[in-house]
């Protein structure tokens, strides 16, 4: 597991790649960037829980430990998150 938890976040078509230290605030900003996109009600609630739920940061770190990059669907777009270093 990475000590600094710096991640690279990209939402093609909405945001250019940025590097952030993983925190609840960063995940909330990602959610705010995609919550307005057209998507099914189920996907909306699942994505909201994934990015802002009580274990969102821990779960994201666990998933990045298993795979070096994640692609999370968000309507017609996708959120790409990977370790920055």
Phi, psi and omega in degrees: 000145182279140181285323186270339179057037174281130181234153175257125182241132178220138173234091184306132180089346180238316183220142175286161178299137178224151177252131180223155167279125185300125179206168177299324179296320178295316179296323177296319178294322176298314179302315181297332180285335185244350187296336180276350182291146177293127177201163180295157179301319179299313180296322179301309181292321179295317180292320176300315179296319182297323185263336185234001180293170185297337181245020186302312182295313180299316181294321179294318177298317179299315181294322178288338174290324180283323181225136184291345180214144178240144172236118184246120179295142177217086185065231178275358181252183175214153177254125178250123181232132178213166175295141182281335184243000000 
